[in-house]
Amino acid sequence: MAAPPARAPPVPVPAPAPRPHPLLLLRLHPPTRIIFPAARLPPPRRRARLAAVAAATATAAAASVAPDDISQLNYRLRAIVRRRDAAASSSSSPPVDPAQAEAYLRMIRDQQRLGLSQLRGGTGGGGAGGEGEDDADEEGETRRKGVAAGSSLGHRVDPRELEPGEYVVHKKVGVGKFACISAEDGVDYVFIQYADAMAKLAVDQAARMLYRYNLPHEKKRPRNLSKLNDPSTWEKRRLKGKLAVQKMVVNLMELYLQRMRQSRPPYPKPVALDEFAAEFPYEPTPDQCQAFIDVEKDLTERETPMDRLICGDVGFGKTEVAMRAIFIVVSAGYQAMVLAPTVILAKQHYDVMTERFANYPGIKVAIFSGAQSKEEKDELITKIKDGDLHIIVGTHALLTERMAYNNLGLLVVDEEQKFGVQQKEKIASYKASIDVLTLSATPIPRTLYLALTGFRDASLMSTPPPERVAVKTYVSAFSKERALSAIKFELQRGGQVFYVVPRIKAIDDVLQFLKDSLPDVPIAVAHGKKMSRNIQLAMEKFANREVKILVCTHIIESGIDIANANTMIVQFAELFGLAQLYQLRGRVGRSGREGFAYLFYTDKSLLSRVATDRLGAIEEHSELGQGFHVAEKDMGIRGFGSLFGDQQSGDVANVGIDLFFDMLFDSLSKVDQFCLVPVPYKDVQLDINISPHLSSEYISYLENPVELLNEAAKAAEKDLWTLIQFTEDLRRRYGKEPRDMELLLKKLYVRRMAADLGISRIYPSGKMIFMKTNMNKKVFRLMTEAMTSETHRNSLSLVGKEIKAELLVSLPDTLLLNWLFHCLADCYAVIPALVRY
């Protein structure tokens, strides 16, 4: 609803009253005082509860005179929706049809059965499905048997595969330590050590009830072992983990279901695509060919935007997959953005793509980065806006508000995990409306999570090109003699060396050491605090072989392709993450020449357990194509992480990895139970005797009060976003409404939110408020656990088909309306949108 231009308030003059609207005939009753007679004070055990109720009453009383209750709610809801999906905040966004949502849920259930087997190259659905706690169907039994055959992320464990000292989880008892299998009277028993006793289980029973706590070969210790004689503590811990999984599933599915709000016609297959593919100078690997097929189908056959992860080892041809996707999109008249985390990587992508598209003069490629002058940037922005450029390569500068695209169709993100939180949120906002292709050699746990559980399409490229040779990796304490020996060996065979340190302040010492030891060898420096032009100049000299040793930080970890540099020295390797070490090692051995990586730590006695695990993992996974497995190892070392934040230690620690996955897939298979059916707005009955009476001055101030009130009722009947828009337009035209009009609007808000929450009737009865609802217990629990107001949360309970709010005191009708407004606003704001589809 468009807002007319604001005008100055007219001076009220006596005028004939218009025909009253029915709502205007209602009168406001004065509030009554709340009195607690001394003779009827509650007993001591209820005084704490009464104090909370008194606080709630005071809050409601304060809210009744607060000038901006409605504005605060509008702002809160808009902010929440912006975080969920930038495109969803507009009331004009098409709603997700329930049939679409159900089709999506079916697709998820199908994909979860294939997730692990596709990514790990397995057969069948061994690792990708899981039976629920109460499911004992034939399919569940089949899945369990497949898992026991050896899937590393299986939901059950074969006790005979356990090693002494390995941590396990018994579904009913909790976390224990496997001791041994011993035979008694011809029967094999599993012995498990708990905090207070040793448990003995028959092998067959153990196979049904035991889960791994860690990934295979991981030695991560749980916080504590469970007690055999205190199962209640474990039950609380298990339920906490289960609720966390349910929240995660609902939030994730909501995020990806938002993509169904957007649709686009499939791209036509370019006539010249086969010719473009034939120009690829290498023989594609089988995995590469499959990735080509996957991406082409996403773009030319689907009507929803693509969101595909290409997980391929360094140098395995991910960029070529991206360029074929770009060719399809650009040939259809759209633009493509290629986003890289560093200027160095962006420049390399630009060089590769300029050469690859050289035979197509109609396709213009440009680079946009901080190394350019303001005049160059302004010129590029104009060309991008006018559609004169088709492929735009750059760093996070491409995500600024200044950037406006003519017809953006595809976003290619290289190494998404390198971007900051705000940049990731911006990338996520693009995913709601355009096609997205993410390239990564070591996916962050969040990305891996999505791929494993079917929330995101993924193509795994684990087959090395024929000419690639595995990099030899050596991990040891730092030795100047060994470092110099490795450098001299590489220089003698005509090669170049990367010398990497984790911190800029360490560079000076390394430079001095190298200059003293190798005075005639040209050396350059590159790190993040140097000017972009200086970094680019140093890299060009290194690429042109004018410099033999490049001393740098991890700035070179992504995408640098210098065929002649085949030895890497990493000093203070214990300070790098596993993914960083893996990416750094991938900078060498990219040609047919054998590469060497020397990872030096300071002192083995000072290494933390996590650092030891990381260095062991990188040394263990030295074969080509190990990126996915390194990510899995990293996931085990750091924990699965928070799906909506940077925290890398997740809820998996509560219950162990296998039980966590079991809960995850169980929640996926039952996600349709997280369903809340809205009721028609007209059917919502609000039994509160509020009678606003608008003053004659305000009535005369309104241009057409009867029509305006009818518009308010129609807005509330349509949906909450229309009501929000109406309220904001009303305030832009007439300023903040008087208290009586605010109460009238709050009644509309309460009925509208009640309808969306499946509440058909609200009525007070003494000191209680009852709300008849179709909400089930799972949705109610998700909602109340997420509520921000502890007062509201503690007062609500679900009994049968009614939500009860226990206040212990009878509130006047105006305070009762305000309490309902704030309570329902809290409920509405925290309940995931998925459950309302």
N, C-alpha and C positions, 0 to 999 in steps of 0.2 A: 504494500500500500504506500503510494508515493505521498510524501509530506508536502502540503502547500507551503508557500513562503511564510515565514514568521511575521506576525504583525503586532503592533503595540496594543495592549489591552484597552478596550474602549472604556470610557467612564460610565459606570452603571447608571442607568436612568430608569425611572418607573416605566413599565411597559405591561401590556396585557399578557398575563401568563399563558403560555401555550398549553394545548391540551396535555394534561399530565400523562407521562408514560407510566405503566403499571409499577415499574420499579421505583418511581418517584413518590408513590403514595405510601411507601413503607416508612415507618418512623423509627428513629434510633432510641432505644431504651438506655437510660443512664446506667453506667456500671454500678454494680453493688459492691459494698466493702466486704472483704474476706476477713472473718472474725474467728479466732481460735479460742473458745471458752476455756478458762483455766481448769474447769472441772473435767474437761474432756481431753486433756493432753494425752497423747499416745504413750504406751509403755516404752521403757528405755530401748528395747530391742528394735523398735520401729522409728526411733527418733532420727537415725541416720538417713533412713529412707525418706522421712518427712522433710529433712533438711534439703535433700535433693529436689523434692517436689516444690518446696518453697523457692528454691533457686530457679526452677522451671517457671514458677508463677511470676517471679520477678523479671525473668527474661521475657516472658510473654507481655508483661505490663510495659516493659521498656520498648518492646517491639511495636506496641500499639501506638506509640508516639514517635517512633523512628521515622524520619522523613523519607528514607530511601530503601525500604524493604524490597519493594518490587524491582527497583533498579539493580540492587545487589543480586537478586535472584537472576534477572536477565543477564547480567554480566557474568555471573558464575556459570550459567548454562552455556552461554556462548563460548566462554573460555574452555570449558570441558569439551565441547564439540570441536573447537578449533584444534585441540590436542588430538582428538580422535581422528579427525579428517577435515582438512581445511575446506573441502568442498561441501561438507554436510551442514555447515552453519546457515546456509541460505535456505529459506523456506521453499524456494522454487526447485530445490534438488528433488529429483524423483524418488519417492520412497521405494524401498525394497519390497517387492511383492512376496507374500508368504510362500508362494509356490517356488519362486526363485531361491528363497532362503532354504527351503527343503531340498531343492535340487543341489544346492551347494553343500548342504550337510551330507547328502548321499555321496557326492563326489569325494568329500573329505574321508568318509568312512571307507570308500574304495581305495583311495590313495594311501591311507595309513597302512593298509595291508601290503602295499608294494614298496613303501618308502625305503626301508632298510635294504630289502633285497635288490632294488634297483641301484641304490647308491653303492652298495658293497659288492654288487655283481653276484649276489646269491641267487638261488633258485627257490621259487615259491615264496611264501609269506612268512618264513620262519621268524624273522626278527621284527616284523612290522605289525603284528597284530597282537592283541592281548585280551584275554577273557576278563569279564568283570568279576567282582567278588562273589556274586551269587550265580554266575553263569557256569553251567557245566554241560553246555551243548557239545555236539560232536565236533563242530568247527573249532571251538575253544580247545578241545582235547588235541585236535590235530595240530593246532598252532603250538601248543605247549610241547608236544613231542618234537616238532621241528626245531623249536628253540633249544631244547635240551641237546640237540645234535651238535651244538657248538657256536651258535650266534653269540657274538661278544656283547650284544645288548639284549639278550633274552630275558624273559620275565621269570623263568624258573631255572634252577641250576641242578645239574646231575651231581649228587654228592660225591660220586667217585672221581669227579674231575677237580675237586677241591684240594688245595694244599694245606697242610697243617699251619695254623696261624692266620689263615685267610678269614676275613670278617664276613659274616652272613647275617641275614635277617629272617627271623621266623615271624610269619604273619601275625600270630597271636601273642607272641612273647616279646619280640623285639630283637635288638642287635646283640649278637654273640660272636665268639671266636671258634672256628672249626678246630677241633682237637685231633680226631682220628676216626677211622671206621674199624670196629672190632667185632668179631663174631662171638656170640654166646648161644650155646645150645643149637648150633647150626643156623642161627639167624644173624644177619649183618645189622649192626646198629651204628648210628652216627652219634658221636659225642661232641657236644657243644658247650663251651665254657661261657657262663654268664657271670655277672658281677658277684652273685651270692651263692652260686651252685653250678653243678655240672648237669646238663640235660642229656637224656638218652632217647634217641628216636630210631624207629625202624627205618631202614633205607627207603622203602617205598613211601612211607609217610613223609620223610624228609624231602623226597623229590617233589611232593605235592605242596609243601609248605615253605620251603627255603628259597630265598633270593640272595643274589650277590649284593654285598654292600658297595663294592668298588667295581670299576672296570677290571677285566682280567689283567693280572700282573701289576696292578696298582697296589700300593701299600699304605694308602691314606688311612689314618686312624680315625675312628669315630670319636666324638667328644667323650662318650662314656658307654660302657656296656649296660644293657638292660638288666633288671633284676628278675630272676625267675619267679620269685614269690611276690612280686609287685607288678602285675600286668596292667594295673590302672594307669600308671605313669606312661607306659608305652602306648596305651590306647589313646591317651590325650595327644601324645606326640604324633601318632599315626593320623588321627583325625585332623590335626593341624596341617600336616603335610597334604592330606587329601583335599582339604578346603583350599589350600594354596594352589594345588593342581587345577581344581575346578575353576578358580578365578582366572588362572592363566589360560585355560582352554577357552573360556567364554570371551575373555578380552582379545585373545589372538584371533578367534574366529570372527569376532566383530570387526577387527581391523581389516581382515582380508575380505569379509563380506561387503565392506564399504566399496570395494572395487566394482561390485556388481551395480552400483549406482551409475557407473559410467559404462558406456558401450561405444564401440566404433565399428564401422564396417571393415571386414577383412581387407588387408592390402592386396592389390592385384600382384600376381607374380610377374616381375619384370621380364620382358622378352630377352633382355641382355644378361640375365642372371647366370645362365650356363656359360656364356662367354666370359663373364667376370670371374666365375669360379675356375675356369680353365686357365686363367692367368696366374693362379696361385703357383709359385715356383717349386713347391714341395709336394711330395706325395702325402696326402692326408692320412692320418692314422684312423683305425676303425672308430675309436672314441670321438675323434674330430668329426668324422662323417655323421655319426649319430647326433652329435650336437648341432651340426648344420641342419639335419632333418628336423630336430626338435624346435629350433628357433624358427625355421621356415613355416612349420605348421602353426606355431603360436601366432605368427604375424599374418599368414595368408588364409587360415581356416577358422580361427577363433574370432568371436565378436566382442570379447572382453580384453582389456589391456593385458599385455604380457608382463609377468614378473618372474623371470627365470634367473637362477643362479648357475653360472658356469664355474664349476670347481675343477680346476686343472693345475697340474704342477707347473712350476716356473719353466717357461720355454716350450710348453706343450701346445701352443697355437691357439690360446684363448682370444687373442686380438683378431685373428682371422675370422673366427666365429662372429665377433662383434662387427667386423667390417662387412660381412655378408648381410647381417641384419640391417646395418646402416644403408647398404645399397638398396635393399627392398623398400625401406621407408622413404629415402630421399627420391627414389625413382617415382614414388607416388605423389611427390610434391610437398613432402614434409621436411622439417629440419631435424637434425640429430645433434645432441649435446653429449660430448665425451668428457667425463669428470675424472680428474686424477688428483691424488692427494699432494703431490709436489710439483714444482715447476720443472724439475728434471724429467719426471715421468711424463708430464704433459707435453714437453718439447719432443720427447721420443715418440709419443703417439702421433704428434703432428707430423714429424718427419716420415714415419711409416705410412700414415694415411695419405700424405701428399704424394708419395711415390706410388702407392697402391691405386689411387684414383687418377693418376696422371693421364691415362688414356681416355678419360671422360671429362672433357673441358667444361661441360655444363654443370659439373659438380664442384662447387667452390669450398675449399677447406681453409679455416683460419684458426689461429691460436690467440687466446685471451688470457693474460696473466698479469701479475703484479710487476713484472719486469718491463712492461711497456709504459710509455709516457701517457699523460692525461689526454693529449691530442689523439694519439693512436687508439686509446680506449674509446674515446667519444666517437671516432670514425667507425670503429668496429660495431659499437652499440647501434649506431644508425643503420649500418648495413644489415645487422641481424634483424632489427625491427622491420626493415623494408623487405626482408626475404632475399637479399642479394647473396647471403652466405648460407650454405646448406649443412656443413659439418663444422661445429664449433667445439674446439678442444680447449680445455683450460682447467684451472684449479678451482677452489671454492669461490673465487671471484665471480664465477658464472652464476652463483646462487644469490647475488646481491639484488636488492630491490630495483636497482637501476636497469637491470637486464630485462628486456622485453622481447619476446620471440614472435616472429610473424606467424609461424605455424608449426610449433614444436610437436614432434610425434614420438621420438625415441630418446631415452636417457640411458647412456652406458656409464656405469660406475665401476671404476677400477679400484679395488682394495677399499671397500666401504668402511672397514674397521679403522682406517687411518683418520677418518674425519671426526670432528668434534660433535658434541651433543646437538648444538643448534643446527649444524650443517646436516646431521643425520635426520633431524626433524624436517628440515626443508626438503631433503631427498624423499622422505616418507610422504610429504604432501604431494610431490609429483606423481608418486605411485598410484594415487587415487584416480588419475585421469589420463596418463600417457603410458606407453610401453616402456618397460624398464628391464635392462639386462645388466646383471651384476657379475663382475669377474673377480675371482679370488682364488689364490693358491692355498691359503690357510684360512678358511672361514672362521669368523668369531663364533663362540658357542651359540649365540642367539641365532645367527644365520644357519648354523648347522642344525640347531633345534628345529627350525621351521622346515628345513629340507627333510629331516628325518620323519617328521610327523605329518607330511603331506600338505602343509599349509602353503607350500611354495614349490613350484616346479624346479627341478635341478637336473643338470647334466654333468656327469662325472667323467673327466678325461684323465685316465690313469695310464694310458699306453704311451711310452716315450717315443719320440721320433727316432728313426733308425740310426741317425748319426750321433745321437746324444750318448754321452758316457757318464756314469755315476760319479759324483764328486767324492773323493776320499776325505773323510772327516777324522780329525785327530783332536782329542780333548785332553788337556794336561795343565799342570801348573805353569805359570809364565816363566820362560827362560829366554834371556836375550840371545844366547847362542843359538837356540832352536829357531827363534823368530828370524834371525839374520840368515841362518842356513836356508830356511824356506824361501826367503826373499831372493837370495843369491841364485838359488836353483832356478827360480822363475825367470830372473833377468838373464841368466846364461842361455836359456832356451828362447830368448827373444820376446818374452812375455811381459806383462805388467801386473802390478799388485795393488789390491785394496788393503788399506790398514785402517781398521774400524775401532773406534772407542765410543763408550756410551755418553760421555760428557764432554762439552766443549773445553772445559778447563784442563782436561787431560791431554789435549792436542799439543800444547807447547812442549811438554815433556817428551812426547813421542817424536816431535819434529827434531828436538835437540839430539835425542838418541840416534835417529836415522842420519842426521847431517854429520854427526861425529863418526858414525860407523860407515856411511856410504857418501862421502863428500862430493863425489862426481856424478851422483844420480839425481836427475831433476825430479823435484817433489812439488805437489800442489795440495791445497787444502780446500775442503768443502764442508760447510755446516750450515745449519738453519739460520744463524744470525748474520751471515754474510748477505750482502745485497744480492738480489736475484740475478742481476747482470754479472756479478762476480762469480756466482756459482756456475752460471751458464758458461762463462769464459773458461773456468777451471775444467769443467766437464768436456768442453770442446777440445782443449789442449790434451786432455787425457785420451779422448776418443781418437785424436789425430796422432797419438803416440809421441807427442812432444814431451809429455810427462810420463815417467815410469812408475811412480808410486803416488797414489792418491790417499792422503790421510783425511779421514772424514768421520762423521757421526752416522747414525742409522738413516740419514737422509737419502742414502743410495739404495735402501733396501727394496724399493718397489720398482720393478720394470726396467732397470738399467741393463742395456744389452751391449756390452763391449766384448767382442769375440776374442780379442787378444789378451784380456785380463782373466787369468785363470788360477790365481792364487789369492786367497783372502786370509788376512791375519785379524782375528777379533780378540782384543785385549779387554780384560774385565768382563769376560763372557757371562759371568754369573749375574750380571746386572741387566741382561737382556731377557725379554720374554721368549717363550718357545717359538711363537709365530715369527717374532723378529729374527731369531737365529736362523730359522728355516728360510725365510725370505732372503736374508743376507747371503746365506750359502748358495742360493739360487742365482746370484750374480756372476758366479764363475762356472766354468765347464759348459758354457752355452754353445761352444763350437765342437768340432770333432776332437779337440785336444782335451786330455784329461785335466780335471780341475782338482785343486786341493784347498781345504778349509781347515785352518788351525784355530781352535777355540781355547784360549788361555784364560784360566781363572787365577785369582791372586794366591789363595791359600786354602787347601782342601779342608783343613780343620775349621775354617771359618765359614764354610758353605752351609747355608740353611738346607733343610730337607727338600724344600720346593726347588731351590736352585740345583741341587744334586739331581732331582728327578728330571728337570728340564734338560740338563746337559746329557744325562743318560738317554733321554728320549731322542734328542737330536742325533746322538751318535748311533743309536739303535736303528733309527729310520733313515738310513743313508742311501737306500736304493732309490731309483727314479720312480716318480709317481706316488710318493708317500704323503703328499700334502693333506689328503683327507684323513689319513691315519694319524698324522701329527696333530691335526685339529681335534681328533677324538682324544688323543693323549692329553692335549692341552685342556680339553674339557674335563678330563678326569683330575688333572692337577689343580686347576683353578676352581672347579665346581661349575655347574651348568650356568649359573649366572641369572641375573634378573633380566627378563625379556623386555622390560621397558625402562632401562637405565644402564648406567655404566658399572654397577656393582657386579663383580664376577664370582661371588659365592652365593649359590642358590639354595633353594629349599631341599635340594637333593640330600643335603647332609642330615636332615632329620630322619629320613627313612631308608637311605641307600639308593643306589642308582636303579636296580632292577625293580624294586617295589614302586619307585617313583614312576618308572616307565609303565608299569602295570596300571597304576592309577591314571596315568596320562591317557593311555589307550582306552581304559575303561570309561573315563570321562568323555572321550571322543565318541565312543560307541553309544553313549547315553546322553549326548548333548541336547537331543530334542526334549529331554526332560527339563532343561533350563528354558522353559517356555512360559511366557506371561501373555495371556490373551486380553487385550484392551476391551473395555465395554463401551457401548455407544454413549456419547456425552449426554444425550437426552435422558438416558436411563439412570444417571447418577442422581441419587436422592441425598440432599444435604439438610438434615433435620436440625438446623440451628436457627434460632429466631433472631436474625439480624435484619434490621429494618432501616437502611440508610435513607435519609431525607435530604436531598440536595437543596441548598439554599437558593432563594430566588435570584440572588446576585450571580451565583455561578451559572444558573440556568440561562439567565439573560446574556451572560458572557459567551456561552456556547453558540455557535452559529445555528445549529439545528440539533437540539438535544435529543429529540426523539429518534432521529435518524442515527445519531452518534451512538446511542445506547443499543439500538438494533445492530449496528456494526460491531459493537463490543460482543454482544451475544453470539453473532455469526462467527466472529473470529475465534471465540472460545470453542464453539462447536466444531470448527474445522480442525485445528491442531494448536499445540502450545506455541509453535514458532509464529503462527499468524497472530496469536494473542500478544506475544511479545512485541511483534512489529506494530500492532495497533497501539499498545501502551506507549511505545517510544514515539510514535507519530503524534499521539495525543499530547504528550509532554512537550514535543517540539512546537506544537501549535499554540498551546494554552499555558505552558508552564506546569509546575508541580500541582497536581489536583488537590482539592481540600480533603479532609479526613473522611468525610462521608463517601466521596467518590472513590477514595482508596479502598475503603471497606467493600464497596461494590465490586471493584476490580479483583480484590482478593477472593471474594466468593467465586468469581469466574475462574481464577487461577486454581483454587482448591478443587473445584469440580472437574476442571480440565486435567489436572495432574492425577486426580483420583481415577478418572476414566482410563488414562494411559497406564495406570498401575493395576488395572483390573478390579477396582473398588466400585461397587455399585451402590452402596448406601453407607452414610456416616451418621451416627446418632449417639448422643450422650445418654448415659444412664447413671444418675448419681455422680459418683466420682470416677466413672469409667467412660472411655470413648470406644465405641465399637465400629469397626469398618468391615462390612461384608465384602469378601474378595474371592477371586478364583486362583489366587497365588498359591503355589505349592511350597513345601518346606525348603526345597533346595534353593529356590529363588529368594525366599524370605531370608534364609541364612546368608546368602551372598550379599543381599541388600543390607541387612543389619550389621554384618561384620565390617562393611565399608563405610557406614555412616560416620560423619565427622562429629556429630553431637552425641556425647556420651549420655546426656540426659534423655534425649529421644530414644537412643538405642536401648537403654536399660528399662524404659517404660513400655516397650513394645513386646508383644508375644503373639504367636500364631496358635489359635485353638480351633481346630476344625477348619471351617471356612470363614473365620472371623479373625481380624487383627484386633487385639485388645491393647488399649493404652491406659495404663493405670496411673492416675494422677493423685489419688488419695484426697484431693480437695476438689470441690465443685468450682469451676471457673465461670465468671460471667461470660455471656455469649460473645462479646467483642474480644475478650482475652482468649476464649476458646477458638475463635476463628483465626486469630494470630498464631496460636499454638499449632493449629492444623496446617496453616500456611507454611510455617517454618519446618514442621516435621515432614510434610509431604514433599516440600522442596528438597530436603535432605535426602529423602528416599529416591526421588526422581533423579537427582543429580548423580547419585552413585550407582544406580542400577545399570548394568551394561545394556546398550541399545539392542544387542543381539536378542535378548529375551523378549523384546517387545515386537519382534518381526512376526 
